[in-house]
């Protein structure tokens, strides 16, 4: 149902949505010392989006049905939109601790992984499934980095 190109488009959109939430949160936080962590995470989302974009450039695709691709692209926009998963419900003005902020970031990464794992059920191509597994692995690496950071930030 989805091609790797469409999945990579989704990944880029999710990362950009996350970046927007983090940058917006910088203006809403009540504890200014949390701003550098939010800025770091926003920059990480930028680098993730670039990673996915670069991967998309490397993927060779054959467009068999441009009309079908247009419909699929519209479905993608309707599905993802400005979705930021668990970040949407967060009131960043109430967070006053780095460790809590890192926990929120980890939950967002986990939500992204769950989304990509759900997509796997719609993929018939083994090559596309393999490439999606690379995306999931990248998100899992983000969680590990955040957990390492969390250990450093906890009292």
C-alpha positions as CSV (number, residue, x, y, z in Angstrom):
1,X,0.0,0.0,0.0
2,X,2.7,2.5,1.0
3,X,6.0,2.9,-0.9
4,X,9.3,3.6,0.9
5,X,9.1,7.1,-0.6
6,X,5.8,7.7,1.0
7,X,7.0,6.3,4.3
8,X,10.1,8.5,4.2
9,X,7.8,11.5,3.5
10,X,5.8,10.6,6.6
11,X,9.0,10.3,8.6
12,X,10.2,13.7,7.5
13,X,6.8,15.2,8.3
14,X,6.7,13.7,11.8
15,X,10.2,15.0,12.5
16,X,9.3,18.5,11.3
17,X,6.1,18.4,13.4
18,X,8.1,17.4,16.4
19,X,10.6,20.2,15.8
20,X,7.8,22.8,15.5
21,X,6.4,21.6,18.9
22,X,9.7,21.9,20.6
23,X,10.5,25.3,19.2
24,X,7.0,26.5,20.2
25,X,7.5,25.0,23.7
26,X,10.6,27.1,24.2
27,X,8.3,30.2,24.2
28,X,5.9,28.6,26.7
29,X,8.1,27.0,29.3
30,X,8.0,28.6,32.8
31,X,11.5,27.4,33.7
32,X,14.1,29.1,31.4
33,X,16.8,26.5,32.2
34,X,14.8,24.0,30.2
35,X,15.2,26.0,26.9
36,X,18.6,24.5,26.0
37,X,17.2,20.9,26.2
38,X,14.2,21.9,24.1
39,X,16.5,23.6,21.6
40,X,18.7,20.5,21.5
41,X,15.8,18.2,20.8
42,X,14.4,20.6,18.1
43,X,17.8,20.4,16.4
44,X,17.8,16.6,16.7
45,X,14.5,16.5,14.9
46,X,16.0,18.7,12.2
47,X,18.9,16.3,11.8
48,X,16.5,13.3,11.8
49,X,14.4,14.9,9.0
50,X,17.6,15.5,7.0
51,X,18.6,11.8,7.6
52,X,15.2,10.6,6.3
53,X,15.4,13.1,3.3
54,X,18.9,11.8,2.5
55,X,17.7,8.2,2.6
56,X,14.8,9.1,0.3
57,X,17.3,10.5,-2.2
58,X,19.2,7.2,-2.2
59,X,16.0,5.1,-2.7
60,X,15.3,4.3,-6.3
61,X,11.6,4.3,-7.1
62,X,9.6,3.4,-10.2
63,X,6.5,5.5,-10.5
64,X,4.0,3.1,-12.1
65,X,0.9,5.1,-11.6
66,X,1.4,8.8,-11.0
67,X,-2.4,9.2,-10.3
68,X,-2.2,6.6,-7.6
69,X,0.9,8.3,-6.1
70,X,-1.0,11.6,-6.0
71,X,-3.9,9.9,-4.1
72,X,-1.5,8.2,-1.7
73,X,0.3,11.5,-1.1
74,X,-3.0,13.2,-0.3
75,X,-3.8,10.3,2.1
76,X,-0.4,10.9,3.8
77,X,-1.1,14.6,4.3
78,X,-4.6,13.8,5.6
79,X,-3.2,11.2,8.0
80,X,-0.1,13.0,9.3
81,X,-1.1,16.7,8.9
82,X,0.5,18.5,11.9
83,X,0.5,15.3,14.0
84,X,3.0,15.3,16.8
85,X,1.7,12.2,18.6
86,X,2.1,12.4,22.4
87,X,3.6,15.9,22.2
88,X,0.2,17.4,21.4
89,X,-1.1,16.9,24.9
90,X,1.9,18.3,26.7
91,X,1.6,21.6,28.6
92,X,5.2,22.6,28.5
93,X,4.6,25.5,30.8
94,X,4.0,23.0,33.7
95,X,7.3,21.1,33.2
96,X,10.1,22.2,35.5
97,X,12.6,19.4,35.4
98,X,15.0,18.1,32.7
99,X,14.4,14.5,33.6
100,X,10.6,14.9,33.0
101,X,11.3,16.7,29.7
102,X,13.6,13.8,28.6
103,X,10.9,11.3,29.5
104,X,8.5,13.2,27.2
105,X,11.0,13.1,24.4
106,X,11.4,9.3,24.8
107,X,7.6,8.9,24.7
108,X,7.4,10.8,21.5
109,X,10.1,8.6,20.0
110,X,8.2,5.5,21.1
111,X,5.1,6.8,19.5
112,X,6.9,7.3,16.2
113,X,8.2,3.7,16.4
114,X,4.7,2.4,17.0
115,X,3.5,4.3,14.0
116,X,6.2,2.9,11.8
117,X,5.6,-0.6,13.1
118,X,1.9,-0.2,12.3
119,X,2.9,0.8,8.8
120,X,4.8,-2.5,8.4
121,X,1.5,-4.4,8.2
122,X,0.7,-2.5,5.0
123,X,4.0,-3.2,3.2
124,X,4.3,-6.1,0.9
125,X,7.7,-5.3,-0.6
126,X,10.6,-6.9,1.4
127,X,12.9,-4.2,0.3
128,X,10.6,-1.5,1.5
129,X,10.1,-3.4,4.8
130,X,13.8,-3.6,5.2
131,X,14.2,0.2,4.7
132,X,11.4,0.9,7.2
133,X,13.3,-1.3,9.7
134,X,16.2,1.1,9.2
135,X,13.9,4.0,10.1
136,X,12.7,2.2,13.2
137,X,16.3,1.4,14.2
138,X,17.2,5.1,13.9
139,X,14.3,6.1,16.2
140,X,15.5,3.4,18.7
141,X,19.0,4.9,18.6
142,X,17.4,8.3,19.4
143,X,15.8,6.7,22.5
144,X,19.1,5.3,23.6
145,X,20.8,8.7,23.3
146,X,18.0,10.2,25.3
147,X,18.3,7.6,28.0
148,X,22.0,8.2,28.2
149,X,21.3,11.9,28.5
150,X,18.7,11.2,31.2
151,X,21.2,9.3,33.3
152,X,23.5,12.3,33.2
153,X,20.6,14.8,34.1
154,X,19.1,12.8,37.0
155,X,20.1,13.8,40.6
